[in-house]
Amino acid sequence: MKFHFEPDFDYQHAAIEAVCALFQGQETCQTEFTVNLGRGHLPLARSSVGVGNRLTLLDDEILGNLHQVRIQHLLLANPANLF
């Protein structure tokens, strides 16, 4: 089975925006980092700065963002069913 991605459909843009909205409020972290090549860590140049992927949002904040996405996209049959 092959998947073919067409990036210009409105529903795909809406899906991408919905996923990004889950992380609303997440700060962009910059940090020095290393790359794991399977045989230990290979340090990058000391001056290298990368974008860290450490999640700083609390679970409750992500859940609140999820609720907002569900409300925005009318995905709630009953608001009491919010996980």
Biopython code that builds the backbone (N, CA, C, O; Angstrom):
import numpy as np
from Bio.PDB.StructureBuilder import StructureBuilder

atoms = [
    (1, "MET", "N", (0.843, -1.165, 0.000)),
    (1, "MET", "CA", (0.000, 0.000, 0.000)),
    (1, "MET", "C", (0.894, 1.235, 0.000)),
    (1, "MET", "O", (1.866, 1.303, 0.752)),
    (2, "LYS", "N", (0.570, 2.190, -0.827)),
    (2, "LYS", "CA", (1.309, 3.444, -0.869)),
    (2, "LYS", "C", (0.376, 4.584, -0.478)),
    (2, "LYS", "O", (-0.810, 4.583, -0.808)),
    (3, "PHE", "N", (0.935, 5.545, 0.226)),
    (3, "PHE", "CA", (0.202, 6.754, 0.558)),
    (3, "PHE", "C", (0.767, 7.879, -0.284)),
    (3, "PHE", "O", (1.982, 8.017, -0.419)),
    (4, "HIS", "N", (-0.105, 8.668, -0.841)),
    (4, "HIS", "CA", (0.317, 9.824, -1.615)),
    (4, "HIS", "C", (-0.220, 11.066, -0.924)),
    (4, "HIS", "O", (-1.430, 11.204, -0.744)),
    (5, "PHE", "N", (0.656, 11.954, -0.543)),
    (5, "PHE", "CA", (0.276, 13.152, 0.191)),
    (5, "PHE", "C", (0.180, 14.331, -0.767)),
    (5, "PHE", "O", (1.160, 14.687, -1.422)),
    (6, "GLU", "N", (-0.985, 14.927, -0.848)),
    (6, "GLU", "CA", (-1.193, 16.162, -1.596)),
    (6, "GLU", "C", (-1.331, 17.285, -0.562)),
    (6, "GLU", "O", (-2.314, 17.305, 0.179)),
    (7, "PRO", "N", (-0.395, 18.198, -0.493)),
    (7, "PRO", "CA", (-0.372, 19.171, 0.597)),
    (7, "PRO", "C", (-1.338, 20.345, 0.457)),
    (7, "PRO", "O", (-1.385, 21.198, 1.344)),
    (8, "ASP", "N", (-2.099, 20.414, -0.612)),
    (8, "ASP", "CA", (-2.892, 21.610, -0.847)),
    (8, "ASP", "C", (-4.394, 21.442, -0.640)),
    (8, "ASP", "O", (-5.164, 22.283, -1.102)),
    (9, "PHE", "N", (-4.827, 20.403, 0.027)),
    (9, "PHE", "CA", (-6.245, 20.239, 0.310)),
    (9, "PHE", "C", (-6.608, 20.986, 1.588)),
    (9, "PHE", "O", (-5.850, 20.967, 2.559)),
    (10, "ASP", "N", (-7.753, 21.638, 1.589)),
    (10, "ASP", "CA", (-8.181, 22.414, 2.760)),
    (10, "ASP", "C", (-8.277, 21.553, 4.013)),
    (10, "ASP", "O", (-7.899, 21.992, 5.099)),
    (11, "TYR", "N", (-8.780, 20.330, 3.865)),
    (11, "TYR", "CA", (-8.941, 19.475, 5.051)),
    (11, "TYR", "C", (-7.583, 19.087, 5.641)),
    (11, "TYR", "O", (-7.480, 18.862, 6.847)),
    (12, "GLN", "N", (-6.544, 19.006, 4.813)),
    (12, "GLN", "CA", (-5.211, 18.704, 5.338)),
    (12, "GLN", "C", (-4.651, 19.901, 6.101)),
    (12, "GLN", "O", (-4.022, 19.735, 7.146)),
    (13, "HIS", "N", (-4.878, 21.094, 5.585)),
    (13, "HIS", "CA", (-4.444, 22.294, 6.313)),
    (13, "HIS", "C", (-5.178, 22.403, 7.648)),
    (13, "HIS", "O", (-4.585, 22.769, 8.662)),
    (14, "ALA", "N", (-6.466, 22.083, 7.639)),
    (14, "ALA", "CA", (-7.241, 22.126, 8.884)),
    (14, "ALA", "C", (-6.711, 21.105, 9.881)),
    (14, "ALA", "O", (-6.638, 21.393, 11.076)),
    (15, "ALA", "N", (-6.340, 19.922, 9.412)),
    (15, "ALA", "CA", (-5.801, 18.887, 10.303)),
    (15, "ALA", "C", (-4.462, 19.319, 10.895)),
    (15, "ALA", "O", (-4.211, 19.121, 12.084)),
    (16, "ILE", "N", (-3.614, 19.903, 10.071)),
    (16, "ILE", "CA", (-2.308, 20.384, 10.550)),
    (16, "ILE", "C", (-2.504, 21.471, 11.597)),
    (16, "ILE", "O", (-1.844, 21.462, 12.636)),
    (17, "GLU", "N", (-3.413, 22.410, 11.326)),
    (17, "GLU", "CA", (-3.685, 23.485, 12.280)),
    (17, "GLU", "C", (-4.238, 22.934, 13.597)),
    (17, "GLU", "O", (-3.897, 23.429, 14.671)),
    (18, "ALA", "N", (-5.084, 21.921, 13.513)),
    (18, "ALA", "CA", (-5.658, 21.325, 14.727)),
    (18, "ALA", "C", (-4.576, 20.671, 15.580)),
    (18, "ALA", "O", (-4.582, 20.811, 16.804)),
    (19, "VAL", "N", (-3.660, 19.967, 14.950)),
    (19, "VAL", "CA", (-2.571, 19.324, 15.697)),
    (19, "VAL", "C", (-1.668, 20.387, 16.311)),
    (19, "VAL", "O", (-1.272, 20.266, 17.470)),
    (20, "CYS", "N", (-1.340, 21.420, 15.553)),
    (20, "CYS", "CA", (-0.486, 22.493, 16.089)),
    (20, "CYS", "C", (-1.168, 23.196, 17.259)),
    (20, "CYS", "O", (-0.501, 23.612, 18.207)),
    (21, "ALA", "N", (-2.485, 23.331, 17.199)),
    (21, "ALA", "CA", (-3.230, 23.992, 18.278)),
    (21, "ALA", "C", (-3.135, 23.227, 19.594)),
    (21, "ALA", "O", (-3.287, 23.820, 20.662)),
    (22, "LEU", "N", (-2.888, 21.928, 19.532)),
    (22, "LEU", "CA", (-2.724, 21.153, 20.764)),
    (22, "LEU", "C", (-1.542, 21.652, 21.580)),
    (22, "LEU", "O", (-1.527, 21.513, 22.803)),
    (23, "PHE", "N", (-0.555, 22.233, 20.911)),
    (23, "PHE", "CA", (0.661, 22.674, 21.578)),
    (23, "PHE", "C", (0.719, 24.189, 21.735)),
    (23, "PHE", "O", (1.792, 24.760, 21.927)),
    (24, "GLN", "N", (-0.444, 24.837, 21.652)),
    (24, "GLN", "CA", (-0.532, 26.280, 21.861)),
    (24, "GLN", "C", (0.041, 26.611, 23.237)),
    (24, "GLN", "O", (-0.341, 26.002, 24.236)),
    (25, "GLY", "N", (0.946, 27.566, 23.285)),
    (25, "GLY", "CA", (1.560, 27.950, 24.549)),
    (25, "GLY", "C", (2.912, 27.293, 24.800)),
    (25, "GLY", "O", (3.613, 27.666, 25.740)),
    (26, "GLN", "N", (3.286, 26.321, 23.974)),
    (26, "GLN", "CA", (4.588, 25.671, 24.116)),
    (26, "GLN", "C", (5.673, 26.643, 23.681)),
    (26, "GLN", "O", (5.621, 27.186, 22.577)),
    (27, "GLU", "N", (6.636, 26.859, 24.528)),
    (27, "GLU", "CA", (7.735, 27.746, 24.166)),
    (27, "GLU", "C", (8.715, 27.012, 23.255)),
    (27, "GLU", "O", (8.858, 25.792, 23.336)),
    (28, "THR", "N", (9.385, 27.765, 22.394)),
    (28, "THR", "CA", (10.434, 27.199, 21.567)),
    (28, "THR", "C", (11.716, 27.211, 22.392)),
    (28, "THR", "O", (12.168, 28.270, 22.828)),
    (29, "CYS", "N", (12.293, 26.048, 22.603)),
    (29, "CYS", "CA", (13.501, 25.921, 23.414)),
    (29, "CYS", "C", (14.703, 25.763, 22.493)),
    (29, "CYS", "O", (14.668, 24.965, 21.556)),
    (30, "GLN", "N", (15.749, 26.507, 22.751)),
    (30, "GLN", "CA", (16.989, 26.317, 22.026)),
    (30, "GLN", "C", (18.016, 25.773, 23.002)),
    (30, "GLN", "O", (18.119, 26.231, 24.140)),
    (31, "THR", "N", (18.770, 24.790, 22.540)),
    (31, "THR", "CA", (19.709, 24.131, 23.433)),
    (31, "THR", "C", (20.830, 23.508, 22.631)),
    (31, "THR", "O", (20.688, 23.269, 21.432)),
    (32, "GLU", "N", (21.936, 23.246, 23.286)),
    (32, "GLU", "CA", (22.981, 22.444, 22.664)),
    (32, "GLU", "C", (22.517, 21.004, 22.726)),
    (32, "GLU", "O", (21.821, 20.621, 23.666)),
    (33, "PHE", "N", (22.885, 20.203, 21.751)),
    (33, "PHE", "CA", (22.400, 18.843, 21.732)),
    (33, "PHE", "C", (23.442, 17.911, 21.135)),
    (33, "PHE", "O", (24.437, 18.353, 20.559)),
    (34, "THR", "N", (23.200, 16.630, 21.281)),
    (34, "THR", "CA", (24.063, 15.608, 20.701)),
    (34, "THR", "C", (23.231, 14.724, 19.789)),
    (34, "THR", "O", (22.004, 14.688, 19.881)),
    (35, "VAL", "N", (23.912, 14.022, 18.919)),
    (35, "VAL", "CA", (23.241, 13.127, 17.985)),
    (35, "VAL", "C", (23.629, 11.701, 18.340)),
    (35, "VAL", "O", (24.811, 11.392, 18.489)),
    (36, "ASN", "N", (22.634, 10.833, 18.474)),
    (36, "ASN", "CA", (22.886, 9.442, 18.800)),
    (36, "ASN", "C", (23.016, 8.648, 17.499)),
    (36, "ASN", "O", (22.062, 8.560, 16.726)),
    (37, "LEU", "N", (24.183, 8.077, 17.260)),
    (37, "LEU", "CA", (24.418, 7.285, 16.063)),
    (37, "LEU", "C", (24.390, 5.791, 16.351)),
    (37, "LEU", "O", (24.837, 4.993, 15.527)),
    (38, "GLY", "N", (23.874, 5.409, 17.500)),
    (38, "GLY", "CA", (23.790, 3.995, 17.837)),
    (38, "GLY", "C", (25.005, 3.490, 18.582)),
    (38, "GLY", "O", (24.930, 2.446, 19.230)),
    (39, "ARG", "N", (26.115, 4.190, 18.515)),
    (39, "ARG", "CA", (27.340, 3.788, 19.215)),
    (39, "ARG", "C", (27.735, 4.856, 20.235)),
    (39, "ARG", "O", (28.903, 5.234, 20.328)),
    (40, "GLY", "N", (26.789, 5.320, 20.968)),
    (40, "GLY", "CA", (27.061, 6.395, 21.914)),
    (40, "GLY", "C", (26.653, 7.725, 21.302)),
    (40, "GLY", "O", (25.957, 7.761, 20.288)),
    (41, "HIS", "N", (27.077, 8.791, 21.907)),
    (41, "HIS", "CA", (26.683, 10.119, 21.456)),
    (41, "HIS", "C", (27.852, 10.804, 20.764)),
    (41, "HIS", "O", (28.995, 10.720, 21.213)),
    (42, "LEU", "N", (27.550, 11.474, 19.678)),
    (42, "LEU", "CA", (28.530, 12.260, 18.955)),
    (42, "LEU", "C", (28.224, 13.727, 19.220)),
    (42, "LEU", "O", (27.248, 14.253, 18.686)),
    (43, "PRO", "N", (29.027, 14.393, 20.023)),
    (43, "PRO", "CA", (28.725, 15.799, 20.320)),
    (43, "PRO", "C", (28.900, 16.663, 19.073)),
    (43, "PRO", "O", (29.864, 16.510, 18.323)),
    (44, "LEU", "N", (27.957, 17.567, 18.872)),
    (44, "LEU", "CA", (28.086, 18.526, 17.785)),
    (44, "LEU", "C", (29.034, 19.619, 18.236)),
    (44, "LEU", "O", (29.421, 19.661, 19.404)),
    (45, "ALA", "N", (29.407, 20.488, 17.342)),
    (45, "ALA", "CA", (30.306, 21.587, 17.699)),
    (45, "ALA", "C", (29.750, 22.325, 18.908)),
    (45, "ALA", "O", (28.536, 22.486, 19.035)),
    (46, "ARG", "N", (30.610, 22.764, 19.775)),
    (46, "ARG", "CA", (30.189, 23.408, 21.024)),
    (46, "ARG", "C", (29.286, 24.616, 20.769)),
    (46, "ARG", "O", (28.459, 24.959, 21.614)),
    (47, "SER", "N", (29.439, 25.256, 19.618)),
    (47, "SER", "CA", (28.632, 26.435, 19.338)),
    (47, "SER", "C", (27.307, 26.087, 18.671)),
    (47, "SER", "O", (26.488, 26.973, 18.430)),
    (48, "SER", "N", (27.084, 24.806, 18.369)),
    (48, "SER", "CA", (25.838, 24.430, 17.706)),
    (48, "SER", "C", (24.660, 24.627, 18.639)),
    (48, "SER", "O", (24.695, 24.233, 19.804)),
    (49, "VAL", "N", (23.648, 25.226, 18.121)),
    (49, "VAL", "CA", (22.418, 25.415, 18.865)),
    (49, "VAL", "C", (21.312, 24.781, 18.049)),
    (49, "VAL", "O", (21.185, 25.053, 16.855)),
    (50, "GLY", "N", (20.530, 23.958, 18.668)),
    (50, "GLY", "CA", (19.426, 23.300, 17.982)),
    (50, "GLY", "C", (18.123, 23.650, 18.654)),
    (50, "GLY", "O", (18.101, 24.265, 19.720)),
    (51, "VAL", "N", (17.059, 23.264, 18.035)),
    (51, "VAL", "CA", (15.749, 23.480, 18.618)),
    (51, "VAL", "C", (15.412, 22.260, 19.454)),
    (51, "VAL", "O", (15.303, 21.153, 18.927)),
    (52, "GLY", "N", (15.249, 22.454, 20.736)),
    (52, "GLY", "CA", (14.953, 21.351, 21.632)),
    (52, "GLY", "C", (13.508, 20.907, 21.488)),
    (52, "GLY", "O", (12.646, 21.697, 21.103)),
    (53, "ASN", "N", (13.248, 19.676, 21.789)),
    (53, "ASN", "CA", (11.878, 19.173, 21.705)),
    (53, "ASN", "C", (11.329, 18.806, 23.082)),
    (53, "ASN", "O", (10.467, 17.936, 23.208)),
    (54, "ARG", "N", (11.838, 19.477, 24.104)),
    (54, "ARG", "CA", (11.359, 19.227, 25.454)),
    (54, "ARG", "C", (10.002, 19.887, 25.636)),
    (54, "ARG", "O", (9.870, 21.098, 25.459)),
    (55, "LEU", "N", (9.017, 19.118, 25.980)),
    (55, "LEU", "CA", (7.670, 19.623, 26.165)),
    (55, "LEU", "C", (7.575, 20.285, 27.531)),
    (55, "LEU", "O", (7.841, 19.652, 28.552)),
    (56, "THR", "N", (7.199, 21.555, 27.551)),
    (56, "THR", "CA", (7.078, 22.278, 28.812)),
    (56, "THR", "C", (5.622, 22.487, 29.214)),
    (56, "THR", "O", (5.343, 22.939, 30.325)),
    (57, "LEU", "N", (4.697, 22.163, 28.321)),
    (57, "LEU", "CA", (3.278, 22.287, 28.670)),
    (57, "LEU", "C", (2.896, 21.209, 29.676)),
    (57, "LEU", "O", (3.388, 20.082, 29.618)),
    (58, "LEU", "N", (2.029, 21.567, 30.580)),
    (58, "LEU", "CA", (1.501, 20.594, 31.532)),
    (58, "LEU", "C", (0.416, 19.772, 30.855)),
    (58, "LEU", "O", (-0.182, 20.207, 29.872)),
    (59, "ASP", "N", (0.167, 18.584, 31.386)),
    (59, "ASP", "CA", (-0.889, 17.732, 30.827)),
    (59, "ASP", "C", (-2.229, 18.457, 30.783)),
    (59, "ASP", "O", (-2.977, 18.324, 29.814)),
    (60, "ASP", "N", (-2.531, 19.220, 31.823)),
    (60, "ASP", "CA", (-3.794, 19.956, 31.872)),
    (60, "ASP", "C", (-3.872, 21.020, 30.784)),
    (60, "ASP", "O", (-4.953, 21.298, 30.266)),
    (61, "GLU", "N", (-2.735, 21.615, 30.435)),
    (61, "GLU", "CA", (-2.728, 22.622, 29.381)),
    (61, "GLU", "C", (-2.982, 21.979, 28.014)),
    (61, "GLU", "O", (-3.722, 22.530, 27.199)),
    (62, "ILE", "N", (-2.380, 20.830, 27.765)),
    (62, "ILE", "CA", (-2.614, 20.120, 26.512)),
    (62, "ILE", "C", (-4.066, 19.661, 26.437)),
    (62, "ILE", "O", (-4.701, 19.758, 25.387)),
    (63, "LEU", "N", (-4.586, 19.162, 27.554)),
    (63, "LEU", "CA", (-5.976, 18.734, 27.586)),
    (63, "LEU", "C", (-6.909, 19.909, 27.329)),
    (63, "LEU", "O", (-7.898, 19.769, 26.609)),
    (64, "GLY", "N", (-6.609, 21.056, 27.905)),
    (64, "GLY", "CA", (-7.414, 22.262, 27.646)),
    (64, "GLY", "C", (-7.365, 22.653, 26.178)),
    (64, "GLY", "O", (-8.381, 23.039, 25.600)),
    (65, "ASN", "N", (-6.175, 22.553, 25.570)),
    (65, "ASN", "CA", (-6.036, 22.839, 24.140)),
    (65, "ASN", "C", (-6.848, 21.840, 23.320)),
    (65, "ASN", "O", (-7.490, 22.215, 22.339)),
    (66, "LEU", "N", (-6.819, 20.571, 23.721)),
    (66, "LEU", "CA", (-7.599, 19.552, 23.026)),
    (66, "LEU", "C", (-9.084, 19.872, 23.089)),
    (66, "LEU", "O", (-9.793, 19.737, 22.092)),
    (67, "HIS", "N", (-9.552, 20.292, 24.245)),
    (67, "HIS", "CA", (-10.968, 20.643, 24.393)),
    (67, "HIS", "C", (-11.324, 21.793, 23.452)),
    (67, "HIS", "O", (-12.380, 21.781, 22.821)),
    (68, "GLN", "N", (-10.441, 22.780, 23.362)),
    (68, "GLN", "CA", (-10.706, 23.915, 22.478)),
    (68, "GLN", "C", (-10.769, 23.485, 21.013)),
    (68, "GLN", "O", (-11.619, 23.961, 20.261)),
    (69, "VAL", "N", (-9.872, 22.588, 20.607)),
    (69, "VAL", "CA", (-9.877, 22.086, 19.229)),
    (69, "VAL", "C", (-11.165, 21.328, 18.964)),
    (69, "VAL", "O", (-11.785, 21.494, 17.914)),
    (70, "ARG", "N", (-11.566, 20.499, 19.909)),
    (70, "ARG", "CA", (-12.796, 19.717, 19.725)),
    (70, "ARG", "C", (-14.009, 20.629, 19.631)),
    (70, "ARG", "O", (-14.894, 20.393, 18.808)),
    (71, "ILE", "N", (-14.065, 21.653, 20.448)),
    (71, "ILE", "CA", (-15.174, 22.608, 20.398)),
    (71, "ILE", "C", (-15.157, 23.366, 19.074)),
    (71, "ILE", "O", (-16.194, 23.522, 18.430)),
    (72, "GLN", "N", (-13.980, 23.836, 18.671)),
    (72, "GLN", "CA", (-13.847, 24.603, 17.432)),
    (72, "GLN", "C", (-14.307, 23.796, 16.220)),
    (72, "GLN", "O", (-14.902, 24.346, 15.293)),
    (73, "HIS", "N", (-14.036, 22.514, 16.228)),
    (73, "HIS", "CA", (-14.375, 21.668, 15.081)),
    (73, "HIS", "C", (-15.669, 20.880, 15.294)),
    (73, "HIS", "O", (-15.972, 19.942, 14.557)),
    (74, "LEU", "N", (-16.424, 21.286, 16.323)),
    (74, "LEU", "CA", (-17.730, 20.684, 16.607)),
    (74, "LEU", "C", (-17.644, 19.161, 16.751)),
    (74, "LEU", "O", (-18.471, 18.426, 16.211)),
    (75, "LEU", "N", (-16.640, 18.712, 17.479)),
    (75, "LEU", "CA", (-16.433, 17.278, 17.675)),
    (75, "LEU", "C", (-16.993, 16.789, 19.005)),
    (75, "LEU", "O", (-16.622, 15.715, 19.478)),
    (76, "LEU", "N", (-17.869, 17.557, 19.599)),
    (76, "LEU", "CA", (-18.431, 17.187, 20.896)),
    (76, "LEU", "C", (-19.919, 16.912, 20.768)),
    (76, "LEU", "O", (-20.699, 17.828, 20.508)),
    (77, "ALA", "N", (-20.307, 15.700, 20.942)),
    (77, "ALA", "CA", (-21.730, 15.391, 20.995)),
    (77, "ALA", "C", (-22.285, 15.792, 22.347)),
    (77, "ALA", "O", (-23.422, 16.251, 22.459)),
    (78, "ASN", "N", (-21.458, 15.610, 23.382)),
    (78, "ASN", "CA", (-21.870, 15.928, 24.749)),
    (78, "ASN", "C", (-20.642, 16.496, 25.472)),
    (78, "ASN", "O", (-19.657, 15.780, 25.651)),
    (79, "PRO", "N", (-20.682, 17.771, 25.892)),
    (79, "PRO", "CA", (-19.508, 18.353, 26.569)),
    (79, "PRO", "C", (-19.052, 17.598, 27.800)),
    (79, "PRO", "O", (-17.918, 17.779, 28.242)),
    (80, "ALA", "N", (-19.908, 16.750, 28.369)),
    (80, "ALA", "CA", (-19.519, 15.960, 29.534)),
    (80, "ALA", "C", (-18.544, 14.845, 29.139)),
    (80, "ALA", "O", (-17.918, 14.237, 30.008)),
    (81, "ASN", "N", (-18.413, 14.577, 27.857)),
    (81, "ASN", "CA", (-17.516, 13.509, 27.381)),
    (81, "ASN", "C", (-16.137, 14.043, 27.042)),
    (81, "ASN", "O", (-15.533, 13.591, 26.070)),
    (82, "LEU", "N", (-15.629, 14.974, 27.800)),
    (82, "LEU", "CA", (-14.313, 15.574, 27.531)),
    (82, "LEU", "C", (-13.196, 14.797, 28.207)),
    (82, "LEU", "O", (-12.381, 15.386, 28.917)),
    (83, "PHE", "N", (-13.145, 13.527, 28.009)),
    (83, "PHE", "CA", (-12.132, 12.663, 28.614)),
    (83, "PHE", "C", (-12.258, 12.715, 30.095)),
    (83, "PHE", "O", (-11.497, 12.057, 30.804)),
]
sb = StructureBuilder()
sb.init_structure("model")
sb.init_model(0)
sb.init_chain("A")
sb.init_seg("    ")
for serial, (resi, resn, name, xyz) in enumerate(atoms, 1):
    if name == "N":
        sb.init_residue(resn, " ", resi, " ")
    sb.init_atom(name, np.array(xyz, "f"), 0.0, 1.0, " ", f" {name:<3s}", serial, name[0])
structure = sb.get_structure()
